[in-house]
Amino acid sequence: MFALVVRFDLQDAAKADGFDQLVAETVDGITRHEAGTLVYSTHVVEGEPLARVFYEVYRDRAAFDDHERQPHTKHFLSERDRYVSSARVEFLTPVAAKGLPTG
């Protein structure tokens, strides 16, 4: 299993709407084309309407690498800076989980 969390802070409310549309399009591509992506969950942070957190779980590092090569992911990566004021990526090592492979 290979997992990460990404936090995006968005520029303003109008940019947040555009970002959310971009994310919806990207998640559609992930859903249709990425069997190795086990979880790709996006969230609005409670009390912070301009913050988004992504939780991503991949079968393994190869599945993540495949995700990064997909046209929908490349499109997201090329467009996101139009909306984002800052981003932080944290790669995770699983310790214990329910519903996810840990071995």
N, C-alpha and C positions, 0 to 999 in steps of 0.2 A: 504494500500500500504506500502511496505517495500523496501527501496532503499539504495544503497551504491555506493561509488566510490572507486576504488582501483588503486593506481599507483605502477607500477613495474619499477625499474631501472635495466637494464640488464648488464651483465658482459662485453660483447664485441659483435662485429657484428656476429661472428659465433654462439654465444650463442643466439643472437636475432633470427636468422633463426630457430634454434631448438625450441625456445620458441614459435615462431609464428606457427610452425607446431603443437606443443602440444596444443596450443589454438584452432587451426582449428579443431582438433580432438574432443576437449572438446565441442566446440560450436555445432558440429554435434550432439553429444549426447544430449545436452541441447535442441536443436531444435526438436529432435525426441521423447524425453521422459519427457519434463517438461512443462506441460500445465500452471502451475502456475508462470512460469518465463515469465513476460510480455516483458521485454527488457533485452538483454544481448549483449551489444555493446562494441567492443574493438577498440582502436584507437592507432595510432602512434602519438606522440606529435610532432607537427611541430617544426623543428629546433633542435630536440633532438632525433636522430635516435635510441637511446638505451632506450628510455622511452616508456612505454605503459600505457594507462589509460583504465580501464574497467568501464562502467556505467551499473549498474544492477538494475532492478526494478522487484519486485515480488508482486504477488497478496496480500500477507500478510506474516507475520513472519513464519507461518507454511509452506508456499511454499518455503521460503528460507531454512528452516530446511530440507525440502525434497530434495532440490537442494544439500545441503551439504552431504546427505546420498547416492547420486547417484554414481554408479561405475565410471563413466567418471569424476565426480568431485573429487572423492577420488584419482583417477589416476593423475589428474592434480596437486592436492595438494601434492602428494608424489613425483612428478617429478620436480616441479617448482624451487626448490632451486638449481638445477643443472645449472640454467640459470640466476637467479636473484641475484643482489647484495644488493638490498633493496626493501622494499614494505611498503606501507602506506595505511591503510583502513580507510575510513570515512563513518560512517552511517549517513543517511540523513533523515530529517523530511520535508515532502513536505509543501510548503506554497501556491503555485499556479502553475498550469500546464496546458498545452494544450495537449490533446491526452492521458493523463494518469489519472487514478482515484485518487482523493485526499481526499476522504471521508471515 
